[in-house]
């Protein structure tokens, strides 16, 4: 088997903080120059690359003379604001040596949760790629609060992969890839070279549900691969310490862990729904409604809902959960939480009598719903 990057035309490459900041000591110009060189070379092979790069806070701390990472949100945001200047400046200077331009894109979850802003971001990124520009993406830490944060750049990378319909997501870290257990604690840990994105056993190995074993951040990478697979993007988790790792992967060498996407590309609107990290509420379904959604591909009707949780408005994204609380789908709801509470368990023919009007016969139409 050869690398999943061989036939990939659109790539999202995520580079971890330790790879660009001398393990947190400030930006490593030599390392960043090496990334720029590798990306420039694979772009000249005909590939389009978006780079998701950490490092702003570490650079900001160095510029401000801070020896210890702050804990206050406003100080972290200040460090990020200062550090972004250095991060983008260095990438721009390194890529200019190859005759290439870069563009800075800072995102928050709200940018992708709002349909209009999502489409604007998508259009801008695709245009930049068509122009041969390298977008440098990071979370907008300067304005992001806990409520609108992605939480980590692995998640951000997967969302960007969905956003641009990438063929592959490359997560470069300081580890060789995924192991069956933490190799620092278990000498018999087995290296996982190939797998399927979304495999629940991988989540368990990485410290997810049903496992007490963690591998130092690998879970976020496994979940990122699962999310990227929704739009048909494969994921490679590899060591950024490997010499010319991007070049070798693009040329077919099997480095790191390769997780294949098992599904075809999701329709753009449903992909956008799946990318919502924070939802406005939940609707609890009975067994019949669960079957209608998961097996029959039907819309969600009020009669199949047994409970409403949270407060939401018409047109917001809500989760659909079964009686045990497991999320099975999410979608754009046609009624507010107050209205939904009044019509739950009722046939659609009763909506107008109960509410005095009817917008839609469905609580969530199947065209506005995606299975999780």
C-alpha positions in Angstrom: 0.0 0.0 0.0 1.2 3.5 -0.8 0.6 6.8 1.0 -2.9 8.2 0.9 -1.4 11.5 -0.3 -0.3 10.2 -3.7 -3.6 11.0 -5.4 -4.6 13.9 -3.1 -4.9 17.3 -4.9 -6.2 19.4 -2.0 -4.4 19.0 1.4 -4.7 20.5 4.8 -1.4 20.2 6.7 -1.5 20.8 10.5 1.8 21.5 12.2 1.9 21.2 16.0 3.4 23.8 18.4 6.4 21.6 19.3 7.4 21.4 15.7 7.6 25.2 15.1 8.6 26.6 18.5 11.6 24.7 19.8 9.2 22.9 22.1 7.7 26.2 23.3 10.8 28.4 23.4 9.8 30.7 20.5 9.6 30.3 16.7 12.2 28.0 15.1 13.1 29.7 11.9 15.0 26.7 10.6 12.0 24.4 11.1 9.6 26.8 9.5 11.9 27.3 6.6 11.9 23.5 6.1 8.1 23.3 6.2 7.9 26.1 3.6 10.4 24.3 1.4 8.5 21.0 1.5 5.2 22.7 0.9 6.6 24.7 -2.0 7.9 21.5 -3.6 4.6 19.6 -3.4 2.7 22.6 -4.7 5.0 22.6 -7.7 3.9 19.0 -8.1 0.3 20.3 -8.6 -1.1 20.0 -5.1 -3.0 22.7 -3.2 -2.0 23.1 0.4 -3.6 24.9 3.4 -1.4 25.1 6.4 -2.8 25.1 10.0 0.0 26.2 12.2 0.2 26.6 16.0 2.9 28.7 17.7 1.4 32.2 18.2 1.1 32.1 22.0 4.7 30.7 22.4 6.1 33.4 20.1 4.1 36.1 21.9 5.4 35.0 25.3 9.0 35.2 24.0 8.4 38.7 22.5 6.8 39.9 25.8 9.6 38.3 27.9 7.3 36.0 29.7 9.0 32.8 31.1 5.8 31.1 32.3 2.7 30.5 30.2 -0.1 32.7 31.6 -3.4 31.2 32.9 -5.6 34.3 32.5 -7.6 34.3 29.3 -6.9 38.0 28.5 -3.1 37.4 28.9 -3.2 34.4 26.6 -5.2 36.4 24.1 -2.6 39.2 24.3 0.2 36.8 23.8 -1.6 35.3 20.8 -2.1 38.8 19.3 1.6 39.7 19.6 2.8 36.2 18.5 0.6 36.1 15.4 2.7 39.0 14.0 5.9 37.0 14.3 4.3 33.7 13.1 2.9 35.2 9.9 6.0 37.3 9.2 8.2 34.3 9.4 6.0 32.2 7.1 5.8 35.0 4.6 9.5 35.5 4.5 10.2 31.7 4.2 7.7 31.2 1.4 8.8 34.3 -0.5 12.2 32.6 -1.0 10.2 30.2 -3.2 8.4 33.0 -5.0 5.1 32.2 -3.2 2.7 34.4 -1.3 0.9 33.5 2.0 -2.4 34.7 3.5 -3.4 34.9 7.2 -6.8 33.4 8.1 -7.9 33.5 11.7 -11.1 31.6 12.5 -13.4 31.0 15.4 -16.2 28.5 15.7 -18.8 31.2 15.0 -17.2 31.7 11.6 -18.1 28.2 10.7 -21.4 28.0 12.6 -22.9 30.9 10.6 -23.9 29.6 7.2 -23.1 32.9 5.4 -19.7 33.2 7.0 -19.0 29.5 6.4 -19.6 30.0 2.6 -17.6 33.2 2.6 -14.6 31.4 4.2 -15.0 28.5 1.8 -15.0 30.8 -1.2 -12.0 32.8 0.0 -9.9 29.8 0.7 -10.6 28.1 -2.6 -9.8 31.3 -4.4 -6.5 31.7 -2.6 -5.6 28.1 -3.5 -6.5 28.7 -7.2 -4.2 31.7 -7.1 -1.3 29.6 -5.7 -1.3 31.4 -2.4 -0.7 29.4 0.8 -3.3 30.1 3.5 -1.9 30.1 7.0 -4.7 29.3 9.4 -4.9 29.5 13.1 -7.7 29.9 15.7 -8.5 33.5 16.4 -7.3 33.3 20.0 -7.4 37.1 20.4 -11.2 37.1 20.4 -12.2 33.5 21.0 -13.8 32.7 24.4 -14.5 29.3 25.8 -17.9 29.3 24.2 -16.6 29.7 20.7 -13.2 28.0 20.8 -12.4 25.0 18.6 -10.2 23.8 21.5 -7.2 22.5 19.5 -5.8 22.8 16.1 -6.4 19.1 15.3 -10.1 19.9 15.4 -9.6 23.1 13.4 -7.6 21.2 10.8 -10.4 18.7 10.3 -13.0 21.5 10.0 -10.8 23.3 7.4 -10.6 20.0 5.5 -14.4 19.8 5.4 -14.6 23.5 4.5 -12.5 23.2 1.3 -13.4 19.6 0.4 -9.8 18.5 0.9 -8.7 15.1 -0.2 -6.5 14.5 2.8 -5.6 15.9 6.2 -2.0 15.6 7.4 -1.5 15.9 11.2 2.2 16.4 11.9 3.2 15.8 15.5 6.2 14.9 17.6 5.0 11.2 17.7 5.5 8.6 14.9 1.8 8.0 14.7 -0.9 6.0 16.6 -0.2 3.1 18.9 -2.5 0.6 20.5 -1.5 2.0 23.9 0.8 4.7 25.3 4.3 3.5 24.2 5.8 5.5 27.1 4.0 3.3 29.5 3.5 0.0 27.7 6.5 -1.7 26.1 4.2 -4.0 24.1 2.3 -1.1 22.4 1.6 -1.9 18.8 2.1 0.7 16.0 -1.1 1.3 13.9 0.0 1.8 10.4 -3.4 1.6 8.6 -7.0 1.9 9.7 -10.4 3.3 9.0 -11.3 6.8 10.2 -14.2 6.6 12.6 -13.3 3.1 13.9 -14.5 3.1 17.5 -11.7 0.7 18.4 -9.2 3.4 17.5 -10.9 5.9 19.9 -10.6 3.3 22.7 -6.9 2.8 21.9 -6.4 6.6 22.0 -8.1 7.0 25.4 -11.7 7.5 24.3 -14.8 5.9 25.7 -14.3 2.5 27.2 -10.6 2.9 27.8 -8.5 4.2 30.6 -5.4 4.4 28.4 -4.4 7.8 27.0 -1.6 8.5 24.5 -0.8 12.1 25.1 -3.2 14.0 22.8 -3.8 11.2 20.2 -7.6 11.1 20.9 -8.0 14.6 19.4 -6.3 13.4 16.3 -8.4 10.3 16.0 -11.6 12.4 16.4 -10.2 14.9 13.9 -9.8 12.0 11.4 -13.3 10.9 12.0 -14.6 14.5 11.4 -12.5 14.9 8.2 -13.8 11.6 6.9 -17.3 13.1 6.8 -16.3 15.0 3.7 -14.3 12.1 2.3 -10.9 13.3 3.4 -8.3 10.7 4.4 -6.0 11.4 7.4 -2.3 10.8 7.9 -0.8 11.2 11.4 2.9 11.3 11.2 6.0 12.6 12.9 7.1 16.1 11.8 10.6 15.1 12.9 10.9 12.8 9.9 13.2 14.2 7.2 11.2 15.6 4.2 8.1 13.9 5.6 5.6 15.8 3.3 7.7 15.1 0.2 8.0 11.4 1.0 4.3 11.1 1.7 3.4 12.8 -1.5 5.7 10.5 -3.4 4.0 7.4 -1.9 6.1 6.5 1.1 4.0 4.9 3.9 5.0 7.0 6.9 3.0 7.3 10.1 -0.6 6.2 10.6 -2.9 6.3 7.6 -6.6 6.4 8.3 -8.8 6.0 5.2 -12.2 7.7 4.9 -14.8 5.1 4.4 -17.6 7.3 3.0 -18.2 9.5 0.0 -18.1 13.2 0.3 -21.1 14.7 2.2 -23.3 17.3 0.6 -22.0 20.7 1.5 -24.9 21.8 3.7 -25.0 18.5 5.6 -21.2 18.8 6.0 -21.7 22.2 7.5 -24.3 20.8 9.9 -21.9 18.1 11.0 -19.2 20.6 11.7 -21.2 22.4 14.5 -19.2 21.8 17.7 -21.8 23.5 19.9 -25.5 22.9 19.5 -28.5 25.0 20.6 -30.4 22.1 22.2 -31.4 18.4 21.9 -34.5 16.5 20.9 -34.9 13.0 22.4 -36.4 10.4 20.0 -38.4 7.2 20.6 -37.2 4.0 19.0 -39.5 4.4 16.0 -38.0 7.8 15.2 -34.5 6.5 15.6 -35.3 3.8 13.0 -37.0 6.2 10.7 -33.9 8.4 10.6 -31.1 5.9 10.7 -32.6 3.0 8.6 -35.3 4.6 6.4 -33.8 8.0 5.7 -36.9 9.8 6.8 -37.5 13.3 8.2 -38.0 13.8 11.9 -41.7 14.2 12.8 -43.0 15.6 16.1 -44.8 12.3 16.9 -41.4 10.6 17.3 -40.1 13.1 19.9 -40.4 12.4 23.6 -38.5 15.3 25.1 -37.0 18.7 24.3 -33.8 19.8 26.0 -32.3 23.3 25.9 -33.6 26.6 24.4 -33.4 27.1 20.6 -34.9 29.2 17.9 -36.3 28.2 14.5 -33.4 27.4 12.1 -30.8 26.6 14.7 -28.9 23.4 14.8 -30.0 20.8 17.4 -28.8 17.3 18.2 -31.1 14.3 17.8 -30.5 11.7 20.6 -31.9 8.3 21.5 -33.3 7.3 24.9 -29.8 6.6 26.2 -28.6 10.1 25.2 -26.4 9.0 22.2 -26.4 11.5 19.4 -27.5 9.9 16.2 -28.1 13.0 14.0 -28.3 16.8 14.0 -30.2 19.2 11.9 -31.9 22.5 11.3 -35.1 22.6 13.4 -38.3 24.1 12.0 -39.8 25.2 15.3 -38.6 26.9 18.5 -38.0 24.9 21.6 -41.3 26.2 23.2 -43.2 25.3 20.1 -41.5 21.9 19.8 -42.4 21.2 23.5 -46.1 21.7 22.7 -46.3 19.5 19.6 -43.9 16.7 20.6 -45.6 13.3 20.5 -48.3 14.6 18.2 -49.0 13.8 14.6 -48.2 16.5 12.0 -51.9 16.9 11.3 -52.3 18.4 14.8 -49.6 21.1 14.6 -51.9 23.8 13.2 -54.6 23.1 15.9 -52.1 23.2 18.7 -49.9 26.2 17.6 -52.5 28.1 15.5 -50.4 27.8 12.4 -48.1 25.4 10.6 -44.7 26.2 9.0 -43.6 22.7 8.2 -45.0 19.2 8.7 -41.6 18.0 9.9 -39.7 19.1 13.0 -36.5 18.5 11.0 -36.6 17.8 7.3 -34.4 15.1 6.0 -32.6 17.5 3.6 -31.5 19.5 6.7 -30.4 16.5 8.7 -27.2 14.5 8.9 -26.5 11.2 10.7 -23.6 11.3 13.1 
